[in-house]
Amino acid sequence: MLLAFGVIFTPYPFVQSTQTMQQRTVITGTGCFIPPVVKTNTDFTTQRFFAEEGSPIDAPGQEIVEKFQEITGIEERRYVSEQMNSSDMAIEAARLAIADSGVDPETLDQIIVAHNFGNVVSHTIQTDILPALASRVKHALNIQNPNCVAYDILFGCPGWLQGVIQSDAFIKAGVAQKTLVIGTETLSRVVDVYDRDSMIFSDGAGAAVLEGKPADRTEAGILACSVQSHCTEEAYYLFLGKSNIPGADPKVRYIKMKGRKVYEYAMQHVPAAMKDCLDKAGVPIESVKKVFLHQANEKMDEGIIKRLFKLYGKKELPDHVMPMNIHKLGNSSVATIPTLFDMVKKGHWDNHDLQPGDIVLFASVGAGMNINAVCYRM
């Protein structure tokens, strides 16, 4: 206790009272927004592409597209309509997640929005993050409670999963009881159309409501997490740079990627981080029902999952262990994992399903370079 101006008080009583009761962080609702505009690979066959130094890539468009699909697995991707922005998609995904959870929005303690470029208004080149996207979401949801704190995080593609990890920490510390975590991105507005890598990226939003539940009343929840940042030579594997077309204005910058470096980095570090997470949770690889990987590139994701199982001495992968939606939705950065998880959880994606008690592993990698993983029991 402290004495100040003759008044005796106990600091942070709510933290002291909740720390005595163990909490599990449980995902109680999910939602996603899939943009309506379908961009197929065929749409790129007439596009002129240039190498990084500005030399034209003379291969036929069909040949470029076929090689791209062979490497990435992407057949089509989704773009947002001109009337919508990242925050609009976040709002739609948030509403669905809240409805799925059944929580009163006024009882939310935090709204965390993961993104990398804010709102990039159609036909402009300026990023708009004033106010923060989380503030816009709270405003649109008409939440009056001033104790519901809204803020954004920038963590590359692993941003949504990092928001989940932060929520888990706040809930277990007794600082929050209910959080809303959203990942939203309109990468179609920051790509260089003259760069072949532009075909990878897409738009979308996914959201989840997380709640603290007494550990003696539920087995569900987050079991462990693992996070790493490599910021020496890896820091600029993804960056902003000028267009590949000769004579491009260097003041106008687009998302750029050193694809080979990213691939090699992911192969080396992501499987080890995933294993570290499972080891912390005390979960054997045989108990994992599904692995939800950031939908970056089909070959890369397949390589990561194979190396993970190899770390456990396993040569064969279980059937249907890794759902993927990159073939139809592309790489929407922070939105890929929550979108895929929502689809599988609700039985809307291929031959995948989830049941109470199933153990799943989330993992992501992206700009920074950052890696994270979460082991979760349904």
C-alpha positions as CSV (number, residue, x, y, z in Angstrom):
1,M,0.0,0.0,0.0
2,L,1.0,3.6,-0.6
3,L,0.3,6.8,1.3
4,A,-0.2,9.9,-0.8
5,F,-1.7,13.2,0.4
6,G,-3.1,11.3,3.4
7,V,-4.9,8.7,1.3
8,I,-4.1,5.1,1.5
9,F,-4.5,3.1,-1.6
10,T,-3.4,-0.2,-3.2
11,P,-2.0,0.1,-6.7
12,Y,-3.5,-2.0,-9.6
13,P,-5.9,-4.0,-7.5
14,F,-7.5,-5.5,-10.6
15,V,-4.2,-7.0,-11.6
16,Q,-3.5,-8.4,-8.2
17,S,-6.9,-10.1,-7.9
18,T,-6.8,-11.7,-11.4
19,Q,-3.3,-13.0,-11.2
20,T,-4.4,-15.5,-8.6
21,M,-6.7,-17.1,-11.1
22,Q,-5.1,-18.8,-14.1
23,Q,-6.6,-17.8,-17.5
24,R,-6.7,-19.5,-20.8
25,T,-7.0,-17.3,-23.9
26,V,-9.8,-18.8,-26.1
27,I,-10.8,-17.8,-29.6
28,T,-14.6,-17.5,-29.3
29,G,-15.5,-16.0,-32.6
30,T,-14.0,-15.5,-36.1
31,G,-15.0,-13.7,-39.3
32,C,-13.4,-12.7,-42.6
33,F,-14.1,-10.5,-45.6
34,I,-13.2,-11.9,-49.1
35,P,-13.0,-9.1,-51.7
36,P,-15.3,-9.5,-54.7
37,V,-12.9,-8.7,-57.6
38,V,-11.4,-11.9,-59.0
39,K,-8.0,-11.4,-60.8
40,T,-7.0,-14.5,-62.7
41,N,-3.5,-15.4,-64.0
42,T,-4.9,-15.0,-67.5
43,D,-5.3,-11.3,-66.8
44,F,-1.6,-10.9,-66.5
45,T,-0.6,-12.5,-69.8
46,T,-0.7,-9.2,-71.7
47,Q,1.2,-7.3,-69.0
48,R,4.8,-6.1,-69.7
49,F,7.2,-7.1,-67.0
50,F,10.7,-5.7,-66.3
51,A,13.6,-7.0,-64.2
52,E,14.8,-5.0,-61.2
53,E,17.4,-3.2,-63.2
54,G,14.9,-2.1,-65.8
55,S,15.6,-4.6,-68.6
56,P,12.4,-6.0,-70.3
57,I,11.5,-9.7,-69.7
58,D,11.0,-10.9,-73.2
59,A,9.4,-14.3,-72.4
60,P,5.8,-14.6,-73.7
61,G,3.2,-13.6,-71.2
62,Q,1.6,-17.1,-71.0
63,E,5.0,-18.6,-70.3
64,I,5.7,-16.1,-67.5
65,V,2.3,-16.8,-65.9
66,E,2.6,-20.6,-66.2
67,K,6.0,-20.5,-64.5
68,F,4.7,-18.2,-61.8
69,Q,1.8,-20.6,-61.1
70,E,4.1,-23.6,-61.0
71,I,6.2,-21.9,-58.3
72,T,3.6,-20.2,-56.1
73,G,0.5,-22.4,-56.8
74,I,-1.6,-19.2,-57.2
75,E,-4.3,-19.4,-59.9
76,E,-6.2,-16.3,-59.0
77,R,-6.4,-13.7,-56.3
78,R,-8.9,-11.2,-54.9
79,Y,-8.8,-7.4,-55.1
80,V,-10.9,-5.0,-53.2
81,S,-13.4,-2.8,-55.1
82,E,-12.5,0.9,-55.7
83,Q,-15.0,2.0,-53.1
84,M,-13.4,0.1,-50.2
85,N,-10.3,0.4,-48.1
86,S,-8.4,-1.7,-45.6
87,S,-10.4,-0.3,-42.7
88,D,-13.7,-1.1,-44.5
89,M,-12.7,-4.7,-44.8
90,A,-11.6,-4.8,-41.2
91,I,-14.9,-3.5,-40.1
92,E,-16.8,-6.2,-42.0
93,A,-14.6,-9.0,-40.7
94,A,-14.9,-7.5,-37.1
95,R,-18.7,-7.5,-37.3
96,L,-18.8,-11.2,-38.3
97,A,-16.3,-12.2,-35.6
98,I,-18.3,-10.3,-32.9
99,A,-21.5,-11.9,-34.1
100,D,-19.9,-15.3,-34.0
101,S,-18.6,-14.9,-30.5
102,G,-21.8,-13.4,-29.1
103,V,-19.9,-10.8,-27.1
104,D,-21.2,-7.3,-26.4
105,P,-18.8,-5.0,-28.3
106,E,-18.9,-2.6,-25.3
107,T,-17.2,-5.2,-23.2
108,L,-14.1,-5.4,-25.5
109,D,-11.0,-4.2,-23.7
110,Q,-8.8,-3.9,-26.8
111,I,-9.1,-3.7,-30.6
112,I,-5.9,-4.6,-32.3
113,V,-5.6,-4.1,-36.1
114,A,-2.6,-5.6,-37.9
115,H,-1.7,-4.1,-41.3
116,N,1.4,-2.8,-43.1
117,F,0.2,0.1,-45.3
118,G,-2.9,1.5,-43.7
119,N,-5.6,2.8,-46.1
120,V,-4.2,3.3,-49.5
121,V,-7.1,5.1,-51.2
122,S,-7.8,4.0,-54.8
123,H,-5.8,6.0,-57.4
124,T,-3.6,7.6,-54.8
125,I,-0.1,6.9,-53.7
126,Q,-0.4,8.1,-50.1
127,T,-0.9,5.9,-47.1
128,D,-3.6,7.1,-44.7
129,I,-3.2,6.0,-41.1
130,L,-4.6,9.0,-39.4
131,P,-6.6,8.1,-37.4
132,A,-5.3,4.6,-36.8
133,L,-7.3,1.8,-38.5
134,A,-8.2,0.4,-35.1
135,S,-9.8,3.8,-34.2
136,R,-11.8,3.7,-37.4
137,V,-13.0,0.2,-36.5
138,K,-14.1,1.2,-33.1
139,H,-15.8,4.3,-34.5
140,A,-17.7,2.2,-37.1
141,L,-18.8,-0.3,-34.4
142,N,-20.1,2.6,-32.3
143,I,-18.3,1.4,-29.2
144,Q,-18.7,4.1,-26.5
145,N,-16.6,2.5,-23.8
146,P,-13.4,4.7,-23.5
147,N,-11.6,1.8,-21.8
148,C,-11.7,-0.2,-25.0
149,V,-8.3,0.7,-26.3
150,A,-7.8,0.7,-30.1
151,Y,-4.4,0.5,-31.7
152,D,-2.5,-0.7,-34.8
153,I,0.5,-3.0,-35.0
154,L,3.1,-3.3,-37.8
155,F,4.8,-6.6,-37.8
156,G,4.9,-7.7,-41.5
157,C,2.8,-10.6,-42.6
158,P,2.9,-12.2,-39.0
159,G,1.0,-9.1,-37.7
160,W,-2.4,-10.8,-37.0
161,L,-0.7,-13.7,-35.2
162,Q,1.4,-11.2,-33.2
163,G,-1.9,-9.5,-32.2
164,V,-3.1,-12.8,-30.9
165,I,0.1,-13.3,-28.9
166,Q,-0.2,-9.8,-27.4
167,S,-3.8,-10.5,-26.5
168,D,-2.8,-13.7,-24.7
169,A,-0.2,-11.8,-22.7
170,F,-2.6,-9.1,-21.7
171,I,-5.3,-11.6,-20.8
172,K,-3.0,-13.7,-18.7
173,A,-1.6,-10.6,-17.0
174,G,-5.1,-9.5,-16.0
175,V,-5.0,-6.3,-18.1
176,A,-7.7,-7.4,-20.5
177,Q,-10.5,-9.9,-20.6
178,K,-11.8,-9.6,-24.2
179,T,-9.9,-8.5,-27.3
180,L,-10.7,-8.2,-31.0
181,V,-7.7,-8.9,-33.3
182,I,-8.0,-8.1,-37.0
183,G,-5.6,-8.5,-40.0
184,T,-6.4,-6.4,-43.1
185,E,-4.5,-5.4,-46.2
186,T,-5.0,-4.0,-49.7
187,L,-1.7,-5.0,-51.3
188,S,-3.2,-4.6,-54.8
189,R,-2.7,-0.8,-54.3
190,V,1.0,-1.0,-53.4
191,V,2.2,-3.4,-56.0
192,D,4.4,-2.5,-59.0
193,V,2.4,-3.9,-62.0
194,Y,5.7,-4.1,-64.0
195,D,7.2,-6.5,-61.4
196,R,6.4,-10.2,-61.7
197,D,6.1,-10.4,-57.9
198,S,3.0,-8.3,-58.1
199,M,1.1,-11.4,-59.1
200,I,1.6,-12.9,-55.7
201,F,-0.2,-10.2,-53.7
202,S,-3.9,-9.8,-52.9
203,D,-6.4,-8.2,-50.5
204,G,-8.5,-9.4,-47.7
205,A,-9.4,-9.2,-44.0
206,G,-9.8,-11.7,-41.1
207,A,-10.7,-11.2,-37.5
208,A,-11.1,-13.1,-34.2
209,V,-12.5,-12.4,-30.7
210,L,-10.3,-13.7,-27.9
211,E,-11.5,-14.1,-24.3
212,G,-10.0,-15.1,-21.0
213,K,-11.6,-18.2,-19.6
214,P,-10.8,-19.8,-16.2
215,A,-8.3,-22.6,-16.7
216,D,-10.2,-24.9,-14.4
217,R,-13.3,-24.7,-16.6
218,T,-11.9,-25.2,-20.1
219,E,-9.1,-27.1,-21.9
220,A,-9.3,-24.9,-25.0
221,G,-7.0,-22.0,-25.6
222,I,-3.5,-20.9,-26.4
223,L,-0.9,-23.5,-25.1
224,A,2.3,-21.8,-26.1
225,C,3.9,-19.3,-28.5
226,S,7.3,-18.5,-30.1
227,V,8.4,-15.2,-31.6
228,Q,11.6,-14.2,-33.3
229,S,13.0,-11.1,-35.2
230,H,16.1,-11.3,-37.4
231,C,17.0,-7.7,-38.3
232,T,20.6,-7.8,-39.4
233,E,21.2,-8.7,-43.1
234,E,17.6,-10.0,-43.2
235,A,15.9,-6.7,-42.3
236,Y,15.5,-5.5,-45.9
237,Y,14.4,-8.7,-47.7
238,L,11.1,-6.9,-48.2
239,F,11.2,-3.2,-48.7
240,L,9.7,-0.3,-50.7
241,G,11.3,0.7,-54.0
242,K,10.7,2.4,-57.3
243,S,8.9,0.7,-60.2
244,N,10.9,-1.7,-62.4
245,I,9.8,0.2,-65.6
246,P,12.6,2.3,-67.0
247,G,12.3,6.0,-66.2
248,A,10.1,5.4,-63.1
249,D,9.8,8.2,-60.6
250,P,12.0,7.1,-57.6
251,K,9.7,9.1,-55.2
252,V,6.8,6.7,-55.9
253,R,7.6,3.4,-54.2
254,Y,6.0,0.0,-54.2
255,I,6.4,-3.2,-52.3
256,K,9.5,-5.1,-53.3
257,M,10.8,-8.5,-52.3
258,K,14.0,-10.5,-52.5
259,G,12.2,-13.7,-53.2
260,R,15.1,-16.1,-53.0
261,K,16.4,-14.6,-49.8
262,V,12.9,-14.8,-48.2
263,Y,12.5,-18.4,-49.3
264,E,15.9,-19.4,-47.8
265,Y,15.3,-17.5,-44.6
266,A,11.9,-19.2,-44.1
267,M,13.3,-22.6,-44.8
268,Q,16.0,-22.1,-42.2
269,H,14.1,-20.5,-39.4
270,V,10.3,-21.1,-39.5
271,P,10.3,-24.9,-38.9
272,A,12.6,-24.4,-35.9
273,A,10.3,-21.7,-34.4
274,M,7.3,-24.0,-34.9
275,K,9.1,-26.9,-33.2
276,D,10.1,-24.5,-30.3
277,C,6.4,-23.6,-29.9
278,L,5.3,-27.2,-29.8
279,D,8.1,-28.1,-27.4
280,K,7.0,-25.3,-25.1
281,A,3.5,-26.6,-25.1
282,G,4.6,-30.2,-24.5
283,V,2.7,-31.3,-27.6
284,P,4.1,-34.1,-29.8
285,I,3.9,-33.5,-33.6
286,E,1.6,-36.5,-33.9
287,S,-1.1,-34.6,-31.9
288,V,-1.3,-31.7,-34.3
289,K,-4.5,-31.8,-36.3
290,K,-3.9,-28.8,-38.6
291,V,-1.1,-26.4,-39.4
292,F,-2.2,-22.9,-40.5
293,L,0.7,-21.4,-42.2
294,H,0.8,-17.9,-43.7
295,Q,-0.3,-18.3,-47.3
296,A,2.8,-16.9,-49.0
297,N,3.8,-19.4,-51.6
298,E,2.7,-23.0,-52.1
299,K,6.2,-24.4,-52.6
300,M,7.6,-22.5,-49.6
301,D,4.8,-23.6,-47.3
302,E,5.2,-27.2,-48.5
303,G,8.9,-26.9,-47.8
304,I,8.3,-25.5,-44.3
305,I,5.9,-28.2,-43.3
306,K,8.2,-31.0,-44.6
307,R,11.1,-29.6,-42.7
308,L,9.1,-29.3,-39.5
309,F,8.1,-33.0,-39.6
310,K,11.7,-33.9,-40.6
311,L,12.9,-32.2,-37.3
312,Y,10.8,-34.9,-35.6
313,G,12.3,-37.7,-37.7
314,K,9.1,-37.9,-39.8
315,K,9.4,-38.4,-43.6
316,E,5.7,-38.7,-44.4
317,L,3.1,-36.0,-43.7
318,P,-0.4,-36.8,-42.4
319,D,-3.2,-36.4,-44.9
320,H,-4.9,-33.0,-44.9
321,V,-2.7,-31.5,-42.2
322,M,-2.1,-28.2,-44.0
323,P,-5.1,-26.4,-45.5
324,M,-4.3,-23.9,-48.2
325,N,-6.4,-21.2,-49.9
326,I,-3.5,-19.4,-51.7
327,H,-4.5,-21.0,-54.9
328,K,-7.7,-19.0,-55.1
329,L,-7.1,-16.0,-52.7
330,G,-3.4,-15.2,-53.2
331,N,-1.1,-13.7,-50.5
332,S,-3.1,-11.1,-48.5
333,S,-0.3,-10.7,-45.9
334,V,-1.8,-10.3,-42.4
335,A,-5.2,-11.6,-43.6
336,T,-4.1,-15.0,-44.8
337,I,-4.2,-17.0,-41.5
338,P,-7.3,-15.5,-40.0
339,T,-9.2,-15.9,-43.3
340,L,-8.1,-19.5,-43.7
341,F,-8.8,-20.3,-40.1
342,D,-12.3,-18.9,-40.3
343,M,-13.1,-20.8,-43.5
344,V,-11.9,-24.2,-42.0
345,K,-13.5,-23.5,-38.6
346,K,-16.8,-23.0,-40.2
347,G,-16.5,-25.9,-42.6
348,H,-16.2,-23.7,-45.7
349,W,-12.9,-25.0,-47.1
350,D,-12.3,-28.2,-49.0
351,N,-11.9,-31.4,-47.0
352,H,-10.8,-29.8,-43.7
353,D,-12.7,-29.5,-40.4
354,L,-12.0,-28.8,-36.8
355,Q,-13.5,-30.3,-33.7
356,P,-13.3,-29.4,-29.9
357,G,-10.1,-30.7,-28.5
358,D,-8.2,-30.6,-31.8
359,I,-4.7,-29.1,-31.5
360,V,-3.6,-26.7,-34.3
361,L,-0.4,-24.8,-35.0
362,F,-0.4,-21.3,-36.4
363,A,2.8,-19.9,-37.9
364,S,3.8,-16.9,-40.1
365,V,6.9,-15.2,-41.5
366,G,7.3,-11.8,-43.1
367,A,8.9,-8.4,-43.5
368,G,11.3,-7.4,-40.8
369,M,12.2,-10.3,-40.8
370,N,9.8,-11.6,-38.2
371,I,8.5,-15.1,-37.4
372,N,5.9,-16.3,-34.9
373,A,4.0,-19.5,-34.0
374,V,1.1,-20.3,-31.7
375,C,0.0,-23.7,-30.5
376,Y,-3.8,-23.8,-29.8
377,R,-6.3,-26.3,-28.6
378,M,-9.8,-26.0,-30.0
